Each structure stands twice: as structure tokens, then as C-alpha cells.
Amino acid sequence: MPVSGECRYPKGNVLYRRLKRSYPRIVRGEGCWLFDSEGNKYLDGSCGAYVANLGHGVGEVADAMAAQARRFGYVNGTAFTHDAVEELAAEVCAIYGNGLNKAFFLCSGADVVEAALKLSRQYWAENGKPAKRKIVSLTPSYHGNSMLALSISGRGSYRALFDGWLLDMPTVPAPYTYRCPCRGKKPECPACSGKALESAILREGPDNVAAFIAEPIGGSSTGISVPRPDYFRNIREICDRHKVLFIADEILAGLGRTGTWSALEPYGVVPDILLLGKGLGAGCVPLSAMLTSERIVDPLARGAGALVHNQTFSHHPVSCAAGVATLRLMKREKMVERAAEMGRKLFERLQPLAAHPHVGDIRGRGLLAGIEFVADQETRAPFPRALKFAETFTETAMGMGLVVWPNYGQAEGGAGDLAMLAPPFVISDAELDELVRRFGNALEAALKQVQKGAGA
Ligand SMILES: Cc1ncc(COP(=O)(O)O)c(C=O)c1O
């Protein structure tokens, strides 16, 4: 399938996100499919970056946005409130419950990560403990590309250039069972059990630690690694014991993607702060949310009288209207149940690939799967990074009309190749078959390509 050669740096005025490739120009989307200006169609196997969870061309969300924009498009959230933000807060807090009854809305994931870190610090300062300001996070992990979010993201390659600009925050190894020496099997393993967090808090001094932040299911950075069932129970106990807030970053894995509204739900644990993003506006608007409780907000109300964090577009009326329409549609159409059901079917269909000598692991939950490619299935040795296997696979899949989300660098020495699948919740049985067929074909073609390159 030819890929358009028109949209490529240095042509035109767009500073493209990759400067060495051509961009297909998308002109239309419908359900799981995207259509480009050359007449090619793409099965969106990852909802872009895990965003268009209800598929493309969702008229109901578009209508709600247009209606809101016609009434009024913007008011300043410091001066006014409005129906859209009140309704969205009520909807999202009713869904998440468990005392999480206060919601703050921003645009991107990084925006709410920053808000949550600042809220944690302010909470302790208002409680007379200003020294509690360190944030513990996992390595590998990813929480966003703004400087504070990057400071607590365990992604060496993203951080390297900004050395000197970033804060030095403590980290603990992620519960990445596939690459842990204990392979998730040793009950006392510090990384897999979560007990590494306690050592880090004691090392830093509990009086200096404000919060621990983690993704309930490892996102792109560990290829959808699912922590052991005891992990977050231990984390919750450790945080409570040392008076450290627990921030659950569900920006990627929340909102039904894993077959439950919250990715933490199966662990039976409630965070102090929960973060949502990506699919909250069904891909029609940039919209993210920070949920917390009165217990956390009350000290601010008694003290400074406001969260010391704000942005022009917080609580944006049109974005919030899109969020309300998204959540109402999801509830009415039982989309989360559908994600669970179609997720089971996705993993069934992927199962035969597990025998492939270059597939090390297939993991995930709900309609969220990570496939880890390896040079050797037995030893779990990754491909040499110089082969750029994840990138080759992704471009090959795209050429075959399948969009996946790649990542790399999670294994020893910056090697490691991952491909993630997160199709729209509306995907049909036939589309799932097609997705897995294209994935298998792309794998064979990419292997041939790297072998040819290595031999050349
Ligand atoms: C778990 C997680 N947190 C935060 C972010 C940052 O979100 P954004 O790119 O919208 O700033 C991402 C983005 O991929 C993410 O996956």
C-alpha cells in the first residue's frame, strides 16, 4: 500500500513530529477505520495514542460540543462555573465513587500529573509538613513530557537531553515481572511485591516524601505489564503507614480500557488522587481530570483557599460538554462491559502468536494488550537496539493498513521492543480477526526486513 509522499519535512509549514518520514493525510474516520487522501484505509489498532476509545466520527460527542460552543465557548474557571463542568464532575465522581468526589479538569495528561504533584505538596504544606515534597515513582514509567512530569518518569532516553532541568526524585523498580530476575514468582521480591517502595521511603525519610505515583497497569513504558495481585494492596499499606499519598495515573489505562472503569478496581485499592485523560473526550477534545476527596482538599480550603495550579483552559466548557457526552454514551451503550468482552476475544485470537519464536510475551487486560518482541524466547534476550525492530514493525504494519502503538528501550541497556494494541471498544469480531491477521503478517514482514538489513 503506497504511503503519501506529499506531507514530509521540509515541505509545507508543519513541524512534523518525525522529520524523516512521510505522513499519510487523514481525511475521514469511521468506527475503527481511518481513511487517507490517497484512498488507503487503516485499521486503528491503538486508538491513536489510546485516545479515540469509542472509534472515529462519534456524532453524539460532536453534537454536544457544537451545542455548547453555540451557547458559549469559554468562560474563565476562576470567575465562573457552568453546566458542562458541573455535570462532568458529577458524572465522573459517580463513576469512580469511593470518596473521590472532587474533580479538576485540564487538557493533557501531563497537565493533571503536574496538578496532582502540586496538590500533594500543597496538601502536606497546609498540614504543617512543608518538608514532605519528594515524589517516588517507578522505573520504567511514563507520566508525561512537561518538566515536572518528566522528572518523575522513568524513561532515560526522553530525559537525557534535559539533564540539569529536571528534578532529582527517588525511584523504585517497576513491577515488571517479565524482565524481573524473579519473573514475578518470589513472594518477597522487592520490585514485584511493592516492598521496594517502603525501602525508598525509609531511605528518603518519611517526613520528606509527599507521594508515590504509579500506573495501575504499566502503560507503554513496560508494554502493559500487569502487576501481581498483591502489589497495590502492599503499596496502599506502605503509603498509609508512612503518610504518603498514593496517586494512580490511569491516564492510559482508565475509563474502561482494561474492562473496568478503573484499572485499580481489581486490586481492591482506592488511591488518594486518580488521574484520567486520553479517552475522556473520546478523542474529540484534549481533556484530562484529577479526582480526589474532600479529605485532601479541606486543608487547602482552610489554608490558601485555592489549589496553587491553574491554566487558562481548565474546566473548559466545550471540552467538558464532550466529556459528559462521552461518559453518557459509554454508560448507555455498556462500553466498559464491551471492552471486557472484546478484550477476552482479543487475547484468545492473539494466543497462537505466543508460540512465535520472536514473541516473548503477550500480556494485558481488557482491550489493552502489549506484545514484547525478543531475539530469543528462551533467554528473553532482546533484539539489538540498532535493528530498531519496534519501529520497523510499526511502519510495516502501517504499510499494511494497521495502526499499532510502539515503544522500545525497556530492557537491559536501552534495548527492548514492544507493540501495543488498544482498539476502539466498538470493534467487531470480524475486525478483531482482521487486526490479528494484519499483526501476524506485519511481524513476518518486519522480521524479513531486519534480517535483510542485518545481512546487507
Ligand atoms: C500513563 C500516562 N500518563 C501520562 C501521560 C501524559 O499524557 P499527555 O501526553 O496527554 O500529556 C501519558 C501519555 O502517554 C501516559 O501514558
The ligand as an SDF file (V2000), in Angstrom:
LIG
                    3D

 16 16  0  0  0  0  0  0  0  0999 V2000
    0.3300    6.8260   31.9080 C   0  0  0  0  0  0  0  0  0  0  0  0
    0.4590    8.1580   31.2480 C   0  0  0  0  0  0  0  0  0  0  0  0
    0.4960    9.2500   32.0000 N   0  0  0  0  0  0  0  0  0  0  0  0
    0.6200   10.4820   31.4670 C   0  0  0  0  0  0  0  0  0  0  0  0
    0.7260   10.6520   30.1100 C   0  0  0  0  0  0  0  0  0  0  0  0
    0.8670   12.0370   29.5180 C   0  0  0  0  0  0  0  0  0  0  0  0
   -0.2620   12.3670   28.8080 O   0  0  0  0  0  0  0  0  0  0  0  0
   -0.2190   13.5400   27.6980 P   0  0  0  0  0  0  0  0  0  0  0  0
    0.6000   13.0450   26.5610 O   0  0  0  0  0  0  0  0  0  0  0  0
   -1.6600   13.7580   27.3510 O   0  0  0  0  0  0  0  0  0  0  0  0
    0.3920   14.7170   28.3650 O   0  0  0  0  0  0  0  0  0  0  0  0
    0.6900    9.5360   29.2710 C   0  0  0  0  0  0  0  0  0  0  0  0
    0.8280    9.6790   27.8070 C   0  0  0  0  0  0  0  0  0  0  0  0
    1.0110    8.7730   27.0630 O   0  0  0  0  0  0  0  0  0  0  0  0
    0.5680    8.2500   29.8620 C   0  0  0  0  0  0  0  0  0  0  0  0
    0.5440    7.1500   29.1030 O   0  0  0  0  0  0  0  0  0  0  0  0
  1  2  1  0
  2  3  1  0
  2 15  2  0
  3  4  2  0
  4  5  1  0
  5  6  1  0
  5 12  2  0
  6  7  1  0
  7  8  1  0
  8  9  2  0
  8 10  1  0
  8 11  1  0
 12 13  1  0
 12 15  1  0
 13 14  2  0
 15 16  1  0
M  END
$$$$
